[in-house]
Amino acid sequence: MAHQLAIENAHITADVVEVSEFIDLAQRYQVQGVPKTVINDRAEFTGALPEPRFIQEVLKALQQKPEKKQ
Amino acid sequence: MPLISPEDRRTLETLFAQELQDDVTITYFTQRESVMTVRGQECATCKDTRELLEEVTAISEKLHLHVKDFVRDEQEAQRLGITHIPAFILQGHARGTVRFFGSPAGYEFSTLIEDLLDVSKGTTTLNEKTREALSKVDQDLHIQVFVTPT
């Protein structure tokens, strides 16, 4: 579904990452279950969500401000 | 021996003939294949991924495959945000950026096929409510979906 969002919206970059091939990414993003979705490196959820929930999570991530750098 | 069975190939031929609208280019980043591998720099699935993409793109004249070298074509890889290999990007009528990292085997093969059809048209099967919500996305978003081959 992430790819569908990117096909429809120019602001979105969507990656499908086959995590068993990239152990460093699995560790960095602490992937313990799949599918795991990470948005802008700050919002995340695990499991396949139905379309309305998925887009809700995307909009929620949009409203989150990036963490302030110290 | 081909990775795509003759039966699946026939199914895809019919599907692509009916559903592919315009051309789609897959730009695939890999490493130079050699009989020798440098320890720590192996790309276990690069060869199989290239073969799979070659077989898929050979099924329709509307599908094109550009094979790039992750090291030699470093600038292009950086421009397209390719940080790991194997990886590829689908270009056609996608408004945003559609990338795969790793081999699209198992369930992800279906995702690839659906993406090719969608990118050829520039539309998807998202419902109207989702599209309406999506129109509120006016800042850059990076969505990563981590999967395993099943």
Backbone of each chain as ProteinMPNN parsed JSONL, in Angstrom:
{"seq_chain_A": "MAHQLAIENAHITADVVEVSEFIDLAQRYQVQGVPKTVINDRAEFTGALPEPRFIQEVLKALQQKPEKKQ", "coords_chain_A": {"N_chain_A": [[0.822, -1.213, 0.0], [2.038, 1.172, 0.639], [3.536, 1.752, -1.628], [1.497, 2.322, -3.408], [0.549, 4.714, -2.387], [2.737, 6.335, -2.922], [2.716, 6.295, -5.667], [0.558, 7.835, -6.178], [1.052, 10.283, -4.948], [3.232, 13.002, -5.088], [4.925, 13.775, -3.052], [5.722, 11.596, -1.672], [8.021, 9.052, -0.885], [8.42, 5.688, -1.217], [9.567, 2.71, 0.135], [10.029, -0.753, -0.268], [11.467, -3.058, 1.733], [13.414, -5.847, 1.78], [14.0, -7.495, 4.443], [15.58, -9.583, 5.397], [17.752, -9.604, 3.812], [19.165, -7.396, 4.488], [20.636, -7.011, 7.111], [21.724, -5.03, 8.683], [19.897, -2.926, 8.431], [17.663, -4.101, 9.558], [18.471, -4.271, 12.169], [18.963, -1.578, 12.795], [16.398, -0.47, 12.587], [15.086, -1.999, 14.359], [13.58, -4.332, 13.675], [11.317, -6.671, 14.471], [9.061, -7.97, 13.887], [7.061, -8.596, 10.944], [4.818, -7.277, 8.398], [6.799, -4.358, 8.973], [6.334, -0.962, 9.352], [7.908, 2.101, 8.818], [7.843, 5.532, 9.223], [9.24, 8.435, 8.018], [11.401, 7.975, 9.692], [10.481, 8.273, 12.313], [7.862, 7.598, 13.101], [6.174, 4.525, 13.658], [4.809, 1.258, 12.973], [3.731, -2.122, 13.451], [2.616, -4.821, 11.485], [0.008, -5.644, 9.115], [-2.008, -3.113, 8.107], [-5.463, -2.181, 7.572], [-6.586, -0.196, 4.762], [-7.824, 2.412, 5.56], [-6.775, 2.771, 8.161], [-4.057, 2.703, 7.709], [-3.561, 5.02, 6.166], [-4.322, 6.883, 8.024], [-2.278, 6.605, 9.938], [-0.173, 7.524, 8.429], [-0.876, 10.219, 8.059], [-0.835, 11.044, 10.685], [1.871, 10.816, 11.272], [2.798, 12.84, 9.722], [2.064, 15.067, 11.118], [3.672, 14.982, 13.296], [6.4, 16.555, 14.806], [9.846, 16.789, 13.873], [12.362, 15.393, 16.029], [13.974, 17.603, 18.271], [17.248, 18.74, 17.707], [19.973, 18.341, 19.899]], "CA_chain_A": [[0.0, 0.0, 0.0], [2.943, 2.325, 0.66], [3.874, 2.071, -3.016], [0.326, 2.957, -4.033], [0.521, 6.109, -1.937], [3.802, 7.05, -3.638], [2.32, 6.427, -7.074], [-0.487, 8.867, -6.253], [1.43, 11.563, -4.332], [4.622, 13.349, -5.428], [5.744, 14.009, -1.857], [6.0, 10.332, -0.98], [8.993, 8.045, -1.318], [8.058, 4.45, -0.517], [10.503, 1.606, -0.063], [9.803, -2.082, 0.282], [12.81, -3.528, 2.088], [13.436, -7.27, 2.136], [14.856, -7.25, 5.597], [16.544, -10.659, 5.662], [18.943, -9.328, 3.005], [19.851, -6.209, 5.004], [20.61, -7.198, 8.557], [22.025, -3.739, 9.33], [18.656, -2.149, 8.502], [16.797, -4.792, 10.519], [18.934, -3.894, 13.51], [18.78, -0.135, 13.0], [14.979, -0.161, 12.782], [14.586, -2.955, 15.349], [12.49, -5.098, 13.058], [11.132, -7.967, 15.12], [7.914, -8.592, 13.223], [6.819, -7.993, 9.639], [5.505, -6.099, 7.888], [6.967, -3.228, 9.873], [6.353, 0.279, 8.575], [8.562, 3.227, 9.488], [7.575, 6.747, 8.448], [10.185, 9.523, 8.32], [12.291, 7.539, 10.784], [10.007, 8.604, 13.653], [6.623, 6.894, 13.455], [6.272, 3.15, 13.191], [3.832, 0.273, 13.433], [3.98, -3.47, 12.928], [1.399, -5.528, 11.071], [-0.651, -5.117, 7.919], [-3.204, -2.355, 8.49], [-6.383, -1.884, 6.466], [-6.307, 1.088, 4.098], [-8.135, 3.641, 6.328], [-5.85, 2.88, 9.299], [-2.715, 2.98, 7.177], [-3.47, 6.445, 5.781], [-4.376, 7.623, 9.295], [-0.933, 6.582, 10.524], [0.661, 8.391, 7.588], [-1.228, 11.615, 8.371], [-0.37, 11.285, 12.048], [3.333, 11.008, 11.186], [2.999, 14.148, 9.088], [1.864, 16.113, 12.125], [4.726, 14.909, 14.325], [7.579, 17.369, 14.502], [11.089, 16.067, 14.082], [12.954, 15.64, 17.351], [14.939, 18.721, 18.269], [18.633, 18.325, 17.905], [20.59, 18.974, 21.085]], "C_chain_A": [[0.855, 1.263, 0.0], [3.302, 2.74, -0.767], [2.705, 2.755, -3.724], [0.24, 4.431, -3.65], [1.556, 6.923, -2.7], [3.452, 7.241, -5.112], [1.334, 7.588, -7.228], [-0.046, 10.232, -5.711], [2.926, 11.833, -4.509], [5.515, 13.554, -4.215], [6.238, 12.715, -1.207], [7.065, 9.482, -1.686], [8.681, 6.786, -0.525], [9.024, 3.335, -0.887], [9.926, 0.315, 0.499], [11.191, -2.673, 0.507], [12.738, -4.987, 2.531], [14.494, -7.423, 3.228], [15.875, -8.368, 5.86], [17.824, -10.462, 4.838], [19.756, -8.16, 3.565], [19.784, -6.208, 6.533], [20.882, -5.875, 9.287], [20.757, -2.889, 9.471], [17.684, -2.773, 9.514], [17.171, -4.393, 11.939], [18.661, -2.416, 13.779], [17.318, 0.211, 13.303], [14.283, -1.152, 13.723], [13.378, -3.738, 14.823], [12.398, -6.465, 13.72], [9.93, -8.71, 14.556], [7.723, -7.908, 11.887], [5.35, -8.126, 9.246], [5.64, -5.021, 8.962], [7.108, -1.976, 9.016], [6.964, 1.39, 9.407], [8.373, 4.464, 8.607], [8.477, 7.872, 8.941], [11.072, 9.222, 9.532], [11.747, 7.842, 12.178], [8.679, 7.959, 14.048], [6.731, 5.47, 12.936], [5.111, 2.304, 13.708], [4.143, -1.061, 12.777], [2.649, -4.134, 12.608], [0.784, -4.867, 9.852], [-1.939, -4.418, 8.345], [-4.138, -2.211, 7.301], [-6.157, -0.452, 5.982], [-6.634, 2.331, 4.941], [-7.173, 3.858, 7.506], [-4.456, 3.271, 8.823], [-2.573, 4.464, 6.853], [-3.56, 7.337, 7.023], [-2.997, 7.724, 9.94], [0.001, 7.508, 9.743], [0.391, 9.858, 7.926], [-0.748, 11.991, 9.77], [1.141, 11.575, 12.051], [3.662, 12.384, 10.624], [2.912, 15.275, 10.113], [2.944, 16.108, 13.202], [5.916, 15.744, 13.882], [8.831, 16.52, 14.681], [11.668, 16.382, 15.466], [13.988, 16.741, 17.254], [16.336, 18.197, 18.503], [19.223, 19.066, 19.101], [21.76, 19.851, 20.674]], "O_chain_A": [[0.467, 2.289, -0.557], [3.365, 3.93, -1.077], [2.904, 3.657, -4.537], [-0.096, 5.284, -4.473], [1.295, 8.063, -3.084], [3.847, 8.231, -5.727], [1.282, 8.24, -8.271], [-0.701, 11.238, -5.984], [3.77, 11.017, -4.137], [6.74, 13.512, -4.337], [7.073, 12.745, -0.303], [7.01, 9.236, -2.891], [8.677, 6.812, 0.706], [9.264, 3.058, -2.062], [9.398, 0.294, 1.611], [11.99, -2.773, -0.424], [12.089, -5.319, 3.524], [15.697, -7.471, 2.968], [16.914, -8.127, 6.474], [18.853, -11.073, 5.126], [20.902, -7.955, 3.167], [18.985, -5.498, 7.144], [20.344, -5.63, 10.367], [20.557, -2.221, 10.485], [16.976, -2.065, 10.23], [16.309, -4.203, 12.796], [18.189, -2.048, 14.854], [17.028, 1.059, 14.148], [13.06, -1.144, 13.862], [12.319, -3.789, 15.447], [13.278, -7.31, 13.555], [9.798, -9.922, 14.724], [8.162, -6.773, 11.699], [4.685, -9.037, 9.74], [4.725, -4.797, 9.755], [7.901, -1.937, 8.076], [6.586, 1.596, 10.561], [8.694, 4.456, 7.418], [8.478, 8.216, 10.123], [11.437, 10.121, 10.29], [12.48, 7.684, 13.154], [8.411, 7.797, 15.239], [7.321, 5.237, 11.881], [4.516, 2.601, 14.744], [4.735, -1.124, 11.699], [1.683, -4.023, 13.363], [1.007, -3.686, 9.587], [-2.85, -5.051, 8.878], [-3.688, -2.129, 6.158], [-5.611, 0.386, 6.7], [-5.797, 3.229, 5.032], [-6.804, 4.992, 7.809], [-3.768, 4.07, 9.46], [-1.581, 5.092, 7.223], [-2.955, 8.408, 7.073], [-2.599, 8.783, 10.423], [0.851, 8.186, 10.321], [1.326, 10.647, 8.062], [-0.31, 13.117, 10.005], [1.611, 12.472, 12.752], [4.658, 13.007, 10.992], [3.588, 16.297, 9.995], [3.118, 17.086, 13.929], [6.375, 15.653, 12.743], [8.872, 15.637, 15.538], [11.491, 17.477, 15.999], [14.769, 16.813, 16.305], [16.581, 17.346, 19.357], [18.997, 20.262, 19.284], [22.402, 20.463, 21.528]]}, "seq_chain_B": "MPLISPEDRRTLETLFAQELQDDVTITYFTQRESVMTVRGQECATCKDTRELLEEVTAISEKLHLHVKDFVRDEQEAQRLGITHIPAFILQGHARGTVRFFGSPAGYEFSTLIEDLLDVSKGTTTLNEKTREALSKVDQDLHIQVFVTPT", "coords_chain_B": {"N_chain_B": [[17.796, -22.45, -16.223], [14.629, -20.912, -16.3], [13.453, -18.435, -13.917], [10.844, -17.709, -13.724], [8.023, -19.618, -14.168], [6.827, -21.396, -17.137], [4.026, -21.367, -17.164], [3.317, -19.273, -15.398], [4.486, -17.242, -16.809], [2.917, -17.122, -19.102], [0.516, -16.3, -17.955], [1.27, -13.781, -17.053], [1.875, -12.564, -19.475], [-0.647, -12.285, -20.651], [-1.887, -10.674, -18.723], [-0.244, -8.344, -18.749], [-0.575, -7.548, -21.412], [-3.213, -6.796, -21.366], [-3.41, -4.915, -19.294], [-1.183, -3.165, -18.997], [-0.502, 0.182, -19.518], [1.186, 2.502, -20.314], [4.767, 2.938, -20.92], [7.101, 1.478, -18.605], [10.0, 1.902, -16.722], [12.504, 0.029, -15.204], [15.041, 0.751, -13.081], [17.854, -0.741, -12.165], [20.079, -1.396, -9.568], [23.134, -2.942, -9.065], [25.963, -5.089, -8.442], [29.163, -5.573, -10.003], [29.307, -8.676, -11.508], [31.288, -11.413, -10.611], [33.648, -14.11, -10.691], [35.025, -14.149, -8.451], [34.558, -13.142, -5.1], [34.587, -10.382, -2.897], [35.337, -10.585, 0.426], [32.863, -9.682, 2.714], [31.729, -7.985, 0.953], [29.87, -9.29, -0.541], [27.076, -9.864, -2.641], [24.48, -11.498, -2.199], [22.02, -11.928, -3.487], [22.005, -10.474, -5.81], [22.471, -11.435, -8.453], [20.362, -13.259, -8.96], [18.214, -11.499, -8.637], [18.62, -9.732, -10.765], [18.267, -11.511, -12.912], [15.601, -12.247, -12.54], [14.305, -9.779, -12.925], [15.053, -9.322, -15.558], [13.68, -11.367, -16.816], [11.012, -10.667, -16.267], [10.766, -8.133, -17.501], [11.166, -8.867, -20.092], [8.805, -9.853, -20.937], [6.982, -7.976, -21.818], [6.877, -5.389, -24.282], [6.569, -2.914, -23.292], [7.896, -2.727, -20.971], [10.975, -1.888, -19.483], [14.406, -2.439, -18.735], [17.029, -1.038, -16.987], [20.281, -1.6, -16.193], [22.414, -0.835, -13.598], [25.618, -0.06, -12.156], [26.409, -0.21, -8.842], [28.725, 0.895, -7.76], [30.209, 2.058, -9.902], [28.258, 3.732, -11.007], [27.792, 5.609, -9.023], [27.002, 8.275, -8.485], [24.476, 8.494, -9.665], [23.144, 6.569, -8.208], [23.186, 7.75, -5.698], [21.645, 10.024, -6.204], [19.185, 8.857, -6.627], [18.684, 7.802, -4.211], [19.618, 5.279, -3.535], [20.877, 3.133, -1.346], [21.62, 0.626, -0.615], [22.292, -2.606, -2.047], [20.872, -5.571, -3.601], [18.861, -3.243, -5.449], [16.054, -1.445, -6.777], [14.277, 0.934, -8.828], [11.098, 2.086, -9.842], [10.021, 3.653, -12.746], [7.796, 5.753, -14.413], [4.643, 6.597, -14.663], [4.498, 7.242, -11.985], [3.933, 9.491, -9.338], [5.324, 10.024, -7.02], [8.133, 8.404, -5.434], [9.069, 5.096, -6.08], [10.464, 2.382, -4.714], [12.379, -0.674, -4.446], [14.15, -2.614, -2.151], [16.269, -5.272, -2.119], [15.548, -8.686, -3.139], [12.644, -9.206, -5.113], [11.052, -11.546, -4.195], [8.799, -14.321, -3.554], [5.908, -13.233, -1.845], [6.333, -10.577, -2.427], [6.762, -10.517, -5.11], [4.267, -10.399, -6.279], [3.567, -7.861, -5.42], [5.391, -6.353, -6.91], [4.445, -6.844, -9.539], [1.847, -5.734, -9.434], [2.588, -3.101, -8.899], [3.946, -2.444, -11.268], [1.833, -2.368, -13.092], [0.294, -0.296, -11.991], [2.1, 1.869, -12.049], [2.381, 2.136, -14.749], [0.029, 3.24, -15.421], [-0.384, 5.354, -13.706], [-2.269, 5.465, -11.795], [-4.023, 3.981, -8.974], [-5.566, 1.348, -7.003], [-6.513, 2.521, -4.751], [-9.02, 3.648, -2.474], [-11.616, 6.225, -2.689], [-11.844, 7.736, -0.312], [-9.368, 7.361, 0.865], [-7.754, 8.559, -1.044], [-8.595, 11.178, -0.788], [-7.737, 11.772, 1.806], [-5.05, 11.427, 1.369], [-4.448, 13.576, -0.224], [-3.896, 15.531, 1.56], [-1.305, 15.28, 2.227], [1.357, 17.187, 2.057], [3.975, 17.553, 2.47], [7.326, 16.275, 2.297], [7.512, 12.784, 2.596], [8.874, 9.806, 3.883], [8.361, 6.523, 3.514], [9.005, 3.411, 4.817], [8.738, 0.013, 4.321], [9.237, -2.892, 5.928], [9.843, -6.196, 5.061], [9.609, -9.83, 4.847], [10.669, -12.642, 2.848], [7.983, -14.549, 1.949]], "CA_chain_B": [[16.348, -22.621, -16.054], [14.027, -19.612, -15.934], [12.896, -18.292, -12.571], [9.388, -17.643, -13.885], [7.586, -20.842, -14.86], [6.114, -21.113, -18.395], [2.624, -21.086, -16.871], [3.251, -17.911, -14.858], [4.857, -16.325, -17.888], [1.725, -16.96, -19.96], [-0.444, -15.496, -17.189], [1.766, -12.398, -17.057], [1.743, -12.055, -20.854], [-2.046, -11.879, -20.816], [-2.127, -9.552, -17.812], [0.467, -7.16, -19.245], [-1.198, -7.131, -22.673], [-4.506, -6.151, -21.065], [-3.398, -3.897, -18.236], [-0.112, -2.16, -19.048], [-0.926, 1.285, -20.367], [2.361, 3.138, -20.909], [6.04, 2.284, -20.6], [7.679, 1.542, -17.256], [11.426, 1.562, -16.699], [13.084, -0.411, -13.927], [16.481, 1.012, -12.998], [18.312, -1.729, -11.182], [21.458, -1.234, -9.117], [23.732, -4.207, -8.671], [27.413, -4.968, -8.463], [29.745, -6.353, -11.088], [29.356, -10.089, -11.143], [32.618, -11.944, -10.846], [33.809, -15.435, -10.088], [35.599, -13.917, -7.122], [33.836, -12.16, -4.3], [35.399, -9.789, -1.845], [34.697, -10.88, 1.701], [32.211, -8.505, 3.281], [31.058, -7.217, -0.109], [29.07, -10.18, -1.371], [25.663, -9.502, -2.802], [23.994, -12.865, -2.395], [20.831, -12.044, -4.331], [22.087, -9.551, -6.957], [22.381, -12.141, -9.743], [18.981, -13.761, -9.093], [17.3, -10.362, -8.801], [18.769, -9.256, -12.146], [17.649, -12.495, -13.81], [14.145, -12.151, -12.387], [13.868, -8.536, -13.573], [15.219, -9.519, -17.011], [12.575, -12.217, -17.29], [9.746, -9.909, -16.192], [10.725, -7.048, -18.498], [11.152, -9.47, -21.438], [7.443, -10.304, -21.253], [6.242, -6.922, -22.528], [7.702, -4.332, -24.897], [6.38, -1.67, -22.532], [8.746, -2.77, -19.781], [12.388, -1.697, -19.819], [15.314, -2.632, -17.607], [18.362, -0.43, -17.058], [21.117, -2.173, -15.133], [23.466, 0.106, -13.187], [26.592, -0.577, -11.191], [26.308, 0.578, -7.598], [29.986, 1.614, -7.536], [30.54, 2.886, -11.076], [27.2, 4.733, -11.184], [27.57, 6.062, -7.65], [26.258, 9.553, -8.434], [23.065, 8.229, -9.965], [22.615, 5.828, -7.051], [22.946, 8.748, -4.632], [20.522, 10.884, -6.621], [17.941, 8.091, -6.509], [18.557, 7.329, -2.832], [19.928, 3.842, -3.451], [21.919, 3.016, -0.326], [21.962, -0.783, -0.485], [21.948, -3.402, -3.238], [20.2, -5.154, -4.82], [17.755, -2.291, -5.294], [15.596, -0.878, -8.045], [13.271, 1.989, -8.766], [10.167, 2.001, -10.974], [9.74, 4.985, -13.286], [6.769, 5.784, -15.452], [3.693, 7.647, -14.271], [4.43, 7.433, -10.525], [4.17, 10.888, -8.974], [6.381, 9.964, -6.025], [9.244, 7.484, -5.714], [8.725, 3.712, -5.75], [11.724, 1.623, -4.713], [12.494, -1.986, -3.798], [15.486, -3.017, -1.712], [16.244, -6.725, -1.957], [14.922, -9.421, -4.227], [11.177, -9.278, -4.98], [10.654, -12.953, -4.27], [7.625, -14.655, -2.743], [4.755, -12.338, -1.903], [6.728, -9.286, -3.008], [6.683, -10.589, -6.569], [2.922, -9.88, -6.611], [3.629, -6.406, -5.23], [6.087, -5.808, -8.081], [3.573, -6.906, -10.718], [0.801, -4.71, -9.239], [3.231, -1.79, -9.034], [4.232, -2.189, -12.691], [0.568, -1.976, -13.734], [-0.101, 1.017, -11.462], [3.039, 2.898, -12.53], [2.126, 2.317, -16.188], [-1.214, 4.02, -15.561], [-0.368, 6.535, -12.828], [-3.385, 5.375, -10.84], [-4.003, 2.761, -8.165], [-6.9, 0.924, -6.563], [-6.859, 3.173, -3.48], [-10.392, 4.142, -2.547], [-11.775, 7.684, -2.752], [-11.566, 8.33, 1.0], [-7.911, 7.342, 1.049], [-7.216, 9.587, -1.952], [-8.922, 12.478, -0.193], [-6.8, 11.928, 2.928], [-3.701, 11.506, 0.794], [-4.24, 14.919, -0.797], [-3.41, 16.399, 2.64], [0.147, 15.109, 2.371], [1.98, 18.249, 1.26], [5.396, 17.602, 2.828], [7.989, 15.027, 1.918], [7.379, 11.659, 3.523], [9.599, 8.599, 3.502], [7.731, 5.348, 4.132], [9.755, 2.172, 4.603], [8.013, -1.172, 4.769], [10.165, -4.014, 6.043], [9.133, -7.452, 4.823], [10.461, -11.0, 4.651], [10.113, -13.431, 1.736], [7.086, -15.631, 2.388]], "C_chain_B": [[15.715, -21.299, -15.631], [13.446, -19.612, -14.521], [11.369, -18.236, -12.624], [8.943, -18.856, -14.701], [6.844, -20.478, -16.146], [4.653, -20.74, -18.149], [2.455, -19.652, -16.349], [3.565, -16.883, -15.943], [3.65, -16.063, -18.799], [0.675, -16.082, -19.263], [-0.028, -14.016, -17.235], [1.648, -11.769, -18.444], [0.34, -11.509, -21.077], [-2.336, -10.64, -19.975], [-1.492, -8.264, -18.351], [-0.184, -6.627, -20.532], [-2.492, -6.362, -22.4], [-4.348, -4.896, -20.217], [-2.285, -2.851, -18.318], [-0.533, -1.051, -20.005], [0.261, 1.92, -21.084], [3.635, 2.455, -20.41], [6.453, 2.481, -19.136], [9.144, 1.125, -17.355], [11.825, 1.148, -15.287], [14.577, -0.094, -13.992], [17.009, 0.204, -11.83], [19.79, -1.511, -10.841], [21.977, -2.55, -8.561], [25.229, -4.01, -8.558], [27.943, -5.857, -9.573], [29.849, -7.81, -10.65], [30.707, -10.671, -11.532], [32.695, -13.336, -10.235], [34.398, -15.309, -8.682], [34.721, -12.933, -6.359], [34.766, -11.65, -3.208], [34.659, -10.007, -0.533], [34.114, -9.6, 2.306], [31.475, -7.686, 2.23], [30.227, -8.12, -1.019], [27.663, -9.606, -1.507], [24.969, -10.795, -3.2], [22.846, -12.962, -3.397], [20.877, -11.152, -5.574], [21.859, -10.263, -8.296], [20.943, -12.624, -9.98], [17.995, -12.622, -9.32], [17.383, -9.834, -10.238], [18.073, -10.215, -13.106], [16.128, -12.421, -13.759], [13.616, -10.907, -13.111], [14.008, -8.63, -15.093], [14.052, -10.344, -17.558], [11.245, -11.461, -17.298], [9.684, -8.876, -17.319], [10.721, -7.599, -19.932], [9.734, -9.851, -21.873], [6.645, -9.246, -22.022], [7.199, -5.874, -23.092], [7.579, -3.02, -24.149], [7.259, -1.618, -21.286], [10.214, -2.718, -20.185], [13.228, -1.858, -18.563], [16.643, -1.934, -17.879], [19.174, -0.979, -15.888], [22.281, -1.231, -14.848], [24.385, -0.561, -12.172], [26.636, 0.362, -9.987], [27.567, 1.414, -7.349], [30.261, 2.576, -8.689], [29.514, 4.014, -11.266], [26.797, 5.33, -9.837], [26.714, 7.337, -7.575], [24.768, 9.347, -8.695], [22.401, 7.488, -8.806], [22.286, 6.813, -5.928], [21.735, 9.606, -4.954], [19.183, 10.171, -6.415], [17.757, 7.502, -5.117], [18.804, 5.837, -2.664], [21.131, 3.676, -2.517], [22.4, 1.584, -0.144], [21.651, -1.465, -1.815], [21.697, -4.846, -2.829], [19.054, -4.174, -4.529], [17.322, -1.806, -6.667], [14.449, 0.087, -7.824], [12.39, 1.873, -10.012], [9.84, 3.41, -11.459], [8.785, 4.894, -14.467], [5.849, 6.934, -15.092], [3.552, 7.795, -12.756], [4.725, 8.897, -10.22], [5.295, 10.97, -7.944], [7.431, 8.934, -6.435], [8.916, 6.082, -5.194], [9.99, 2.856, -5.858], [11.563, 0.261, -4.03], [13.95, -2.17, -3.384], [15.425, -4.514, -1.421], [15.478, -7.363, -3.099], [13.402, -9.488, -4.048], [10.681, -10.705, -5.144], [9.405, -13.166, -3.419], [6.497, -13.659, -2.947], [5.102, -11.02, -2.597], [6.755, -9.309, -4.535], [5.321, -10.061, -7.033], [2.9, -8.361, -6.466], [4.293, -5.757, -6.442], [5.165, -5.761, -9.298], [2.459, -5.843, -10.611], [1.376, -3.311, -9.425], [3.5, -1.446, -10.502], [2.967, -1.711, -13.403], [0.175, -0.566, -13.295], [0.794, 2.14, -12.013], [2.825, 3.143, -14.031], [0.9, 3.196, -16.43], [-1.165, 5.337, -14.782], [-1.552, 6.568, -11.882], [-3.292, 4.054, -10.084], [-5.442, 2.399, -7.787], [-7.267, 1.524, -5.205], [-8.273, 3.736, -3.579], [-10.461, 5.671, -2.404], [-11.42, 8.365, -1.429], [-10.062, 8.402, 1.254], [-7.272, 8.427, 0.189], [-7.427, 10.985, -1.37], [-7.95, 12.775, 0.958], [-5.381, 12.146, 2.409], [-3.403, 12.896, 0.228], [-3.752, 15.906, 0.267], [-1.899, 16.273, 2.838], [0.842, 16.109, 1.441], [3.439, 18.487, 1.674], [6.012, 16.256, 2.475], [7.871, 13.968, 3.014], [8.165, 10.475, 2.983], [8.992, 7.419, 4.25], [8.571, 4.119, 3.792], [8.927, 1.009, 5.14], [8.983, -2.347, 4.755], [9.381, -5.317, 5.948], [10.139, -8.607, 4.821], [9.858, -11.831, 3.529], [9.25, -14.567, 2.267], [6.301, -16.14, 1.199]], "O_chain_B": [[16.202, -20.64, -14.713], [13.011, -20.642, -14.006], [10.688, -18.66, -11.69], [9.441, -19.082, -15.804], [6.291, -19.384, -16.251], [4.103, -19.89, -18.85], [1.574, -18.917, -16.794], [2.982, -15.8, -15.983], [3.401, -14.929, -19.209], [0.035, -15.239, -19.891], [-0.857, -13.128, -17.429], [1.356, -10.58, -18.568], [0.161, -10.419, -21.619], [-2.949, -9.683, -20.447], [-2.142, -7.219, -18.397], [-0.325, -5.418, -20.715], [-2.824, -5.409, -23.104], [-5.077, -3.922, -20.405], [-2.427, -1.76, -17.764], [-0.877, -1.31, -21.158], [0.342, 1.884, -22.312], [3.591, 1.531, -19.597], [6.183, 3.516, -18.528], [9.479, 0.125, -17.99], [11.521, 1.832, -14.31], [15.29, -0.608, -14.854], [16.658, 0.434, -10.673], [20.639, -1.45, -11.731], [21.351, -3.182, -7.709], [25.711, -2.877, -8.578], [27.263, -6.777, -10.027], [30.39, -8.134, -9.593], [31.202, -10.449, -12.638], [31.898, -13.69, -9.366], [34.291, -16.211, -7.851], [34.199, -11.985, -6.946], [35.604, -12.378, -2.677], [33.488, -9.65, -0.406], [34.788, -8.574, 2.395], [30.691, -6.798, 2.566], [29.918, -7.744, -2.15], [27.145, -8.952, -0.602], [24.883, -11.139, -4.379], [22.713, -13.974, -4.086], [19.897, -11.079, -6.315], [21.145, -9.757, -9.163], [20.38, -12.425, -11.056], [17.052, -12.757, -10.1], [16.363, -9.526, -10.855], [17.366, -9.779, -14.015], [15.452, -12.518, -14.783], [12.612, -10.971, -13.82], [13.186, -8.087, -15.831], [13.513, -10.05, -18.625], [10.45, -11.602, -18.227], [8.67, -8.761, -18.007], [10.327, -6.904, -20.869], [9.499, -10.138, -23.046], [5.74, -9.581, -22.786], [8.197, -5.522, -22.463], [8.388, -2.112, -24.342], [7.352, -0.583, -20.626], [10.643, -3.411, -21.107], [12.819, -1.467, -17.469], [17.302, -2.209, -18.881], [18.784, -0.832, -14.729], [23.04, -0.875, -15.75], [24.0, -1.477, -11.446], [26.871, 1.564, -10.117], [27.488, 2.51, -6.794], [30.514, 3.761, -8.474], [29.879, 5.126, -11.647], [25.615, 5.527, -9.555], [25.831, 7.462, -6.727], [23.917, 9.944, -8.036], [21.247, 7.748, -8.468], [21.238, 6.715, -5.29], [20.905, 9.881, -4.088], [18.18, 10.798, -6.074], [16.788, 6.785, -4.866], [18.262, 5.208, -1.755], [22.256, 4.035, -2.864], [23.471, 1.354, 0.419], [20.851, -0.968, -2.607], [22.241, -5.308, -1.826], [18.378, -4.269, -3.505], [18.12, -1.761, -7.603], [13.759, 0.066, -6.804], [12.884, 1.594, -11.104], [9.429, 4.262, -10.671], [8.946, 4.08, -15.377], [6.223, 8.102, -15.202], [2.593, 8.405, -12.284], [5.657, 9.476, -10.778], [6.121, 11.88, -7.993], [7.597, 8.631, -7.616], [8.539, 5.903, -4.036], [10.514, 2.635, -6.949], [10.718, 0.084, -3.152], [14.867, -1.913, -4.165], [14.637, -4.967, -0.591], [14.849, -6.685, -3.911], [12.921, -9.793, -2.957], [9.982, -11.03, -6.105], [9.008, -12.286, -2.655], [6.172, -13.289, -4.076], [4.261, -10.424, -3.27], [6.77, -8.26, -5.179], [5.227, -9.367, -8.045], [2.297, -7.659, -7.278], [3.821, -4.737, -6.944], [5.113, -4.754, -10.003], [2.17, -5.141, -11.581], [0.743, -2.444, -10.028], [3.307, -0.307, -10.928], [3.007, -0.78, -14.208], [-0.226, 0.259, -14.116], [0.313, 3.208, -12.39], [3.066, 4.248, -14.518], [0.75, 3.807, -17.487], [-1.821, 6.311, -15.151], [-1.81, 7.586, -11.239], [-2.585, 3.133, -10.493], [-6.397, 3.057, -8.2], [-8.229, 1.084, -4.575], [-8.679, 4.239, -4.627], [-9.477, 6.316, -2.042], [-10.787, 9.421, -1.41], [-9.557, 9.387, 1.792], [-6.363, 9.128, 0.633], [-6.555, 11.85, -1.45], [-7.415, 13.878, 1.067], [-4.62, 12.949, 2.95], [-2.253, 13.334, 0.205], [-3.256, 16.983, -0.063], [-1.293, 17.08, 3.544], [0.909, 15.919, 0.226], [4.054, 19.48, 1.285], [5.323, 15.241, 2.368], [8.102, 14.235, 4.193], [8.13, 10.178, 1.789], [9.096, 7.33, 5.473], [8.816, 3.827, 2.621], [8.474, 1.034, 6.285], [9.485, -2.743, 3.702], [8.392, -5.518, 6.653], [11.352, -8.395, 4.797], [8.656, -11.741, 3.278], [9.747, -15.452, 2.963], [5.486, -17.051, 1.341]]}, "name": "protein", "num_of_chains": 2, "seq": "MAHQLAIENAHITADVVEVSEFIDLAQRYQVQGVPKTVINDRAEFTGALPEPRFIQEVLKALQQKPEKKQMPLISPEDRRTLETLFAQELQDDVTITYFTQRESVMTVRGQECATCKDTRELLEEVTAISEKLHLHVKDFVRDEQEAQRLGITHIPAFILQGHARGTVRFFGSPAGYEFSTLIEDLLDVSKGTTTLNEKTREALSKVDQDLHIQVFVTPT"}
